[in-house]
Structure formats: C-alpha cells, structure tokens
Amino acid sequence: MITIIDLGLGNVNSVMRALNYLKVSNRVSSEISDLEEAEKLIFPGVGNFFEASKRLEINGMKQAIREQVLELGKPILGICLGMQLLANEGEEGGISKGLGLIDGRVVRMSSEKVGLRLPHIGWNDVSHRNLKLFSGIDENACFYFVHSYALELEGDVEHSLSNYGTDFVAAVKKDNIIGTQFHPEKSQKDGLKLLTNFVNGVF
Amino acid sequence: MLRNRIIPVVLLDGYSVVKTLQFDVRRNLGNPIVVARIYNSRNVDELLLLDIDAAKENRTIDYFTIEDVASECFMPLTVGGGLTNCDHIEKALKKGADKVVLNTEALRNPDLIKESASIFGSQCIVVSVDIKKDGDSYNLYSHSGVDTGSLDLLEWCKEVESLGAGELFINSVDLDGKMTGYNYDLVKMISEAVGIPIIACGGASKPGDCTKVIKSGASAAAAASMFHFTDYTPENCRENMRTAGIPAR
C-alpha cells in the first residue's frame, strides 16, 4: 500500500487517480498511522514552500516522515513542491525549513535574467536521465512542469536535468529518496510509466 | 527546451459544453466528460474547463464535473467559474484541477489573487482578462457586470502580476467564436508589459494562427471553436509550430 501524504495544499487526488488507474492500492492521508502502515510514500504538492513548511511542523508530521524514510528505509517520491520539500530549506515566501532529507536549497529560478517568463509552465524534456526511474521511457519524452523555484543540490547527489534558460534539477535520487520537479501524474503515458517504475521499486 | 502549448478550451453552462459567439449566442455541444476523453486521447498539452455562467448565478463550477474529467485525464487541467475564495480553490484542486482561473472575483476583490497565490503558489493562479476593442482602444470587460470603467488594461495586467498571479488568460471578447484569427497586437502589447506567461484566446481559425500568436508573445494558444467546428486538431497546430521553428511537443 502506498500512502499519499496530504498537507491540504495541493492536487493530491491527481496522484491518487493515477494510482487507481494503474490499479495500485493507495490511501490519501494526513495521519501518521497511515505513514506507518505504508510500504512506500508519495509526497505530492502544489503550493507555497513557506506554507507547506509550516504545515509540516503540525502534529509531528515532519518527524514522522523522517523516521519512516531514514530509519525504516521506506521509499519516498516527492513531486514538484514535494520534491523541493525534501531539501534543507527554501526561500519561497521567506526562508523556511524543509524535511532535510536531501542536502540542498530551493531558490527562485534565474530564467528571467535571460528574458524568459516565470513560472516555468509546460512540457519540457529531461536530460542526463541516468536514474533507473526513467527505464522504458522514450528518450525524447516531455514531462509537465509548473514551478518558479528549483532545487540547488549540495554535494554529489544523483540527478537529472532540464533546461529553462538555465539547467535545473528535474529529478533527484539519494538511496530510497526520490524526487521529480515535474508532475508524472499529469504527464500522460510517460508519466504513468514513471509512477509504475517507482511503485515497482525501479529507481 | 520548454514547448509552447496548445490548449483546447471547454466552456460549460453548468453541466453541458457550449460554444459562444462574442460571449453571447450559444451552441450546445454535449457532455464535458466525452469531450475531455477525446482531448485526452489526442494527448493535448493542457485542458481548460470554464463554467461561464457560474459567477453570474452565484455558484461555482460543478466539482463532480471536475472530478469526472480529472479521473479520465492524466494531463494538466485548469478550471474556472465562480471561484470566489480559497476554500473554493482548495476544493477545485482536491477534485483534480492543477490550476484555477479567477475572473469576476479577481476584479471584485483583487486581494484574492494575493491570498490564493500565497497559499497555493503563483503557478496555480491564472487570472482571466476579458478585453473588448472599442475603436482604437481596449477596455476591460466583465460579463458578470463588475464595473471596470476606471481600470486601465495594462495597469490592471501589471497589478495582477504583482499580486502574484502565475499566468494571464487573455480573452478577446469581440473575436470570441469569430474564427478570424487572434488579436496579435493585443497579445504583443500585453506580453511586453508583463513577465508572466500569457495564454491567448479568442479568434483562432487555423493552425497558422496559433503559430502567429506565439510569435506575438503568447506562451500558449487556446482555442475552442477551431477544435469544435473544424477538422483541425491540437496536433495539427503543434505541427505547424514545429515547422515554423517554434518548440512544440
């Protein structure tokens, strides 16, 4: 069973619908007991980093996620803001803390400096796809992005890139901790394939 | 490289899909779920679902319709119609929307743009700007009767951006359903005034129009009539863009 972590901020049900379509047993929840019962966690998100950071501090959610992932080794897939929240801190809405599962910070993209518009909204390709997560997906596949902030990694962490005026982290992997800046649940068949890979432990 | 988007627009009058002419005369086109299913099978870049009567009738777009469409479509879904507070927005997102369109309420209560962007993120908030050409000038238009007389179009677009909207949905009221091409000058003027992406709508008749409106500064070309009433598909539009050297999926 997969638990989809709900902070009451985003389109968590889109991930649920995608898993239902793939016939993968899942539950959307903000209860810590449902984190404990899950084999894998998905942390989706549309929203504001600062607001989400605040909500993580409520009822020991942050500590519970860290425990499940770091001590019990449960795989977690962070999507969009969910991926950004894996980092140590973010600057959207003011500096605030993330989950601290991956060393890095989330900063505003510099695309505007080269005359591009933010948010970065739409379909973009992903390069340096050395992560197993992309197994079986066409090399020219595009994924759906919608964000203005991006993860800056510290140290040597496996990742894939995308480009919008500047290269930025499109996907990241550190042991059992996975993140995608794009929305696989909204990226049609290629996105569904990537979710299937995560569900099957191919990452 | 980011691809420019082609976005089919599905207008609802509550529960049925309709198509309007200059925001007025209507044709009924049936069930939104069926329409969405067809677009999903055509791998469109994004779908825009708007209930055009919701604000006038003091209700919101039907949440079950959002949910039904979202359960069939694993693609970006933007919805609007009568969303007047953050609870409405949260509910629409929960039912499967990725982004919401604010129109009447943004004019009536601009603070909602700021409040919703701070909770859900700018990338989630699309503000619709309806524009009517009056001689040589452009005026903001509200089909729900909000007085826009004192607002300057470009000033309003800049204000919407500074309040935190992530995208502008530019609608040419006088070209709605006319299929005579977009208002390219208008798109160019607004895209030069703001730094957020622009979705252009109103007047598309053929794939070349989409290419031209992207060249005028839009990030996405939206259309309803062209896809409802002609044989052109979103893929034809993307092909036209690719041939012209514009990145498209």
Chai-1 contact restraints between the chains, C-beta under 6 A:
chainA,res_idxA,chainB,res_idxB,connection_type,confidence,min_distance_angstrom,max_distance_angstrom,comment,restraint_id
A,N11,B,L93,contact,1.0,0.0,6.0,A-B,restraint_1
A,N11,B,D98,contact,1.0,0.0,6.0,A-B,restraint_2
A,N13,B,K94,contact,1.0,0.0,6.0,A-B,restraint_3
A,N13,B,G96,contact,1.0,0.0,6.0,A-B,restraint_4
A,S14,B,G96,contact,1.0,0.0,6.0,A-B,restraint_5
A,R17,B,S71,contact,1.0,0.0,6.0,A-B,restraint_6
A,A18,B,F74,contact,1.0,0.0,6.0,A-B,restraint_7
A,V46,B,C124,contact,1.0,0.0,6.0,A-B,restraint_8
A,G47,B,F120,contact,1.0,0.0,6.0,A-B,restraint_9
A,G47,B,G121,contact,1.0,0.0,6.0,A-B,restraint_10
A,N48,B,S118,contact,1.0,0.0,6.0,A-B,restraint_11
A,N48,B,G121,contact,1.0,0.0,6.0,A-B,restraint_12
A,E51,B,I119,contact,1.0,0.0,6.0,A-B,restraint_13
A,R117,B,G195,contact,1.0,0.0,6.0,A-B,restraint_14
A,R117,B,I196,contact,1.0,0.0,6.0,A-B,restraint_15
A,R117,B,P197,contact,1.0,0.0,6.0,A-B,restraint_16
A,P119,B,Q123,contact,1.0,0.0,6.0,A-B,restraint_17
A,P119,B,G166,contact,1.0,0.0,6.0,A-B,restraint_18
A,I121,B,P197,contact,1.0,0.0,6.0,A-B,restraint_19
A,G122,B,L2,contact,1.0,0.0,6.0,A-B,restraint_20
A,G122,B,R3,contact,1.0,0.0,6.0,A-B,restraint_21
A,G122,B,R5,contact,1.0,0.0,6.0,A-B,restraint_22
A,W123,B,R3,contact,1.0,0.0,6.0,A-B,restraint_23
A,W123,B,R249,contact,1.0,0.0,6.0,A-B,restraint_24
A,N124,B,L2,contact,1.0,0.0,6.0,A-B,restraint_25
A,C142,B,R249,contact,1.0,0.0,6.0,A-B,restraint_26
A,Y144,B,P76,contact,1.0,0.0,6.0,A-B,restraint_27
A,V146,B,Q123,contact,1.0,0.0,6.0,A-B,restraint_28
A,H147,B,Q123,contact,1.0,0.0,6.0,A-B,restraint_29
A,Y164,B,L2,contact,1.0,0.0,6.0,A-B,restraint_30
A,K186,B,M75,contact,1.0,0.0,6.0,A-B,restraint_31
A,K186,B,P76,contact,1.0,0.0,6.0,A-B,restraint_32
A,Q188,B,N43,contact,1.0,0.0,6.0,A-B,restraint_33
A,Q188,B,F74,contact,1.0,0.0,6.0,A-B,restraint_34
A,Q188,B,M75,contact,1.0,0.0,6.0,A-B,restraint_35
